[in-house]
Amino acid sequence: LDSVTKVLQEDLNLSEVCAIIDEIITKYRETKPYLVADANIIANPILEKAIVKLQNGQENELNEIEKKEAEVFSIGAQTQQTATQNRFSQKYYQEEKDISDSYSL
């Protein structure tokens, strides 16, 4: 697994990471409860599935729920500037939340 952790630090997209994790699950079955697509560590499994489909060029296979989840990433629905502002706002909000959470411990 050491070599896998090194590979996962490379510039990979979510689809490639999922393929690697599938191989890990096949080889090390005891990891399955922790690494499957709907494991507790996955914050938004629907969004993750949508992103993987989009990265694999399978836009036509998105169901309505996946389309709705992935809509936030659609540049066609927003201008590039608005999308950039939204990403910045989300990052700023998360940083502020992380700082706030660290004080509440």
Number of C-alpha atoms within 10 A of each C-alpha: 8 6 7 11 9 9 13 14 9 9 9 11 12 16 17 15 17 18 11 15 19 16 12 17 17 12 11 11 11 11 13 16 12 13 18 16 18 15 12 12 11 14 10 12 16 18 18 20 20 23 23 18 18 17 14 12 10 12 15 9 12 16 11 9 12 19 19 13 16 18 15 13 13 12 13 9 11 14 11 12 10 12 17 13 12 15 14 12 12 12 12 12 12 12 12 12 11 12 11 11 10 9 7 7 5
